[in-house]
């Protein structure tokens, strides 16, 4: 088991010790201390893969410095850039897609090639993209190479980001690696952000997961339409609070360590189009795809045919990045097609729709997309869609749906409200309106969140973050 942010070992042992050691360490050795802490954090789950990530770090650091040294010999520098990117992508592809490739070869050619069971290295999808951004940015001279091997290793392995991002590009983190300031205000904001994320994950996402697991595990013939909708809405809330909760916790720890990382989620469920949704969801990954794939291909400044190609490539890769299964590829292409249509044939129609209608449209698109995302077989997907559209044997409403609503409405309703800006605006208003008293009441609120979260963690089995498996 990895040292998850919501494990009791992390919350009461590693996390406070790490923050304390980093805080009291002399400025000259803070990065080295943080690197050692990060390597310890990474090796907790499976020490074997520590060698793999250090290999990627070392070969990239040496290769990029050599590439920069011959930057005026463009062809040679380009050769280094291509080789380094191919090497890192090949490592990712081997561990993540090797089994998927063999399965499809066996299915197509009716062979019986055996598959070696290779656990996915922790965080490999995230740290590989960080490495690629570094290689590309040095090659394009957006930034200079990091002269210190340990500082570059810290950028790649820093423990708040290694599990599930955010994918902070090297150029955006370079200055803070060299010099960053700790302050009481920064630390306080980090604590607040961390607790907010902890509550999202433990109190909301984990409870939504229980509802979804109950519905998903039911035979399709025993599921009413309302039961199916309750289930997929629960998953829609689960994946948001799970992933945004992790991002909040990571960003919060970053602030406590002196780093300032941008928000990774911006209330995506209030979006008015699929295009806007993906500007608000997993922002760091979206920015990565735009900068390193979409824009180099030509972006939207090209003919409709080329624009379709560019969107198709980006969303094909997006689907594959999320997992080695056809459902992820279908899910990626589903959004790629919708976004292309929104930019072309649907643009005029959508401009005439009211704000609320566009929000409902976007929510339906996203919810239908999560069905593709979470079910692994086409048969399961089609059967679940049939239940959503009242084509199942149990009709519109059944006793299970009523039971689920009666027993879970107290968590579903706050979760829906919490997925909008309302809760954060309320907290900010209380702070500004009531001054010290407002801060006191908010502190009590966060204390209660911590107590309830810890109590929940003590009483439940380990529940990893969803994006750890990607």
Order of alpha helices (4+ residues) and beta strands (2+ residues): alpha-alpha-alpha-alpha-alpha-alpha-alpha-alpha-alpha-alpha-alpha-alpha-alpha-alpha-alpha-alpha-alpha-alpha-alpha-alpha
